[in-house]
Amino acid sequence: MTVETQSPVKEYLGEIKRLSIAIDSMERSIETMREEIASIQGISYDKDRVQSSASADGMINKMIRLDEMACELEDAMIERAKKRAEITTQITLMPNGTYMQILFKRYVEMQKFEQIALDMNYSYDRVRHLHQEACETFGDLYNIK
């Protein structure tokens, strides 16, 4: 069984998608944490207590973690925006308009080859072939090997 490795160009261009997947995961984790915090029962003040309750400590720890997660999410969103701008600029500077369009649709708009073929009125196989040529040209242009 052989393991297919992705070309450095596809790996580089795919960074927007990888960051988007990570952001989606972070957003789901934050939502889960919010639900957990909302489900923590309140503190009963009608009884004498000497120490802080475990549920209050748990809620505080979860709220601190939620704040940390929100900061991590914000950082990831900023990183994705920067990477998207960088890759978009590089793609738009490609000398071949067809290559530019295919790479933009595939890596910035995250379209599947089937959709790109429909949009550009090409066959699926033609789009795959042009995509390969576009990646090679992009790699040569930006010295990504």
C-alpha positions in Angstrom: 0.0 0.0 0.0 1.4 3.4 -1.0 0.8 6.6 0.8 0.3 9.5 -1.5 2.0 12.7 -0.3 0.7 16.1 -1.2 2.9 18.4 -3.2 4.4 21.4 -1.3 2.4 23.8 -3.4 -0.9 22.1 -2.6 0.1 21.9 1.0 0.9 25.7 1.0 -2.3 26.7 -0.8 -4.4 24.4 1.4 -3.4 26.3 4.5 -6.6 28.4 4.3 -8.7 25.3 4.4 -6.7 23.8 7.3 -7.1 27.0 9.3 -10.8 27.1 8.5 -11.2 23.5 9.8 -9.3 24.4 13.0 -11.5 27.5 13.5 -14.7 25.4 13.0 -13.4 23.0 15.6 -12.6 25.8 18.0 -16.0 27.3 17.6 -17.7 24.0 18.3 -15.5 23.5 21.5 -16.5 27.0 22.7 -20.1 26.3 22.1 -19.8 23.0 24.1 -18.0 24.9 26.9 -20.8 27.5 27.0 -23.4 24.8 27.3 -21.4 23.2 30.1 -21.2 26.5 32.0 -24.9 27.1 31.5 -25.7 23.7 32.9 -23.7 24.1 36.1 -26.1 24.4 39.0 -26.1 27.6 41.0 -24.7 27.9 44.5 -27.1 27.6 47.4 -26.6 30.5 49.8 -29.1 29.4 52.4 -26.6 27.0 54.0 -23.5 27.9 56.0 -20.3 27.3 54.1 -16.8 27.6 55.2 -15.0 26.7 52.0 -15.8 27.6 48.4 -17.9 25.0 46.7 -16.5 22.6 44.0 -19.2 23.7 41.6 -18.2 27.4 42.0 -14.5 26.5 41.5 -15.5 24.4 38.4 -17.5 27.2 36.9 -14.7 29.7 37.5 -12.2 27.4 35.9 -14.5 26.8 32.9 -15.0 30.5 32.5 -11.3 31.1 32.5 -10.8 28.3 30.0 -13.6 29.7 27.8 -11.9 33.1 27.8 -8.6 31.4 26.8 -10.4 29.5 24.0 -12.0 32.7 22.7 -8.5 34.4 22.5 -7.1 31.3 20.7 -10.0 31.5 18.2 -9.4 35.2 17.6 -5.7 34.5 17.0 -6.6 31.7 14.5 -9.1 33.9 12.7 -6.4 36.7 12.3 -3.9 34.1 11.1 -6.4 32.8 8.5 -7.2 36.3 7.3 -3.5 37.1 6.8 -2.9 33.8 5.1 -5.9 34.2 2.8 -4.8 37.7 1.9 -1.2 36.5 1.1 -2.3 33.6 -1.0 -5.0 35.6 -2.8 -2.4 38.2 -3.7 0.0 35.5 -5.0 -2.7 33.8 -7.0 -3.9 37.1 -8.6 -0.3 37.9 -9.7 -0.1 34.7 -11.8 0.5 35.4 -15.5 -2.1 32.9 -16.8 -5.7 33.9 -16.1 -7.1 30.4 -16.3 -4.6 29.1 -13.8 -5.4 32.1 -11.6 -9.1 31.4 -11.7 -8.7 27.6 -11.0 -6.4 28.2 -8.0 -8.6 30.9 -6.6 -11.7 28.8 -6.9 -10.0 25.7 -5.4 -8.0 27.2 -2.6 -9.6 30.5 -1.7 -13.2 29.7 -2.4 -12.6 26.1 -1.5 -14.6 24.7 -4.4 -14.5 21.1 -5.5 -13.2 20.3 -9.0 -16.7 19.4 -10.1 -18.0 22.8 -9.3 -15.0 24.5 -10.9 -15.6 22.5 -14.1 -19.2 23.6 -14.2 -18.3 27.2 -13.5 -15.6 27.3 -16.2 -17.4 25.1 -18.7 -14.6 22.6 -18.8 -14.6 18.8 -18.2 -13.6 17.5 -14.8 -10.5 15.9 -16.3 -9.5 19.1 -18.0 -9.8 21.1 -14.8 -7.7 18.5 -13.0 -5.1 18.8 -15.7 -5.1 22.6 -15.7 -5.0 22.5 -11.9 -1.8 20.4 -12.0 -0.2 22.8 -14.5 -1.3 25.8 -12.4 0.3 24.3 -9.3 3.5 23.7 -11.1 3.5 27.3 -12.4 2.7 28.6 -9.0 5.5 26.6 -7.4 8.0 27.9 -10.0 6.8 31.5 -9.6 7.1 31.4 -5.8 10.0 28.9 -5.5 7.9 26.3 -3.6 9.4 22.9 -4.2 
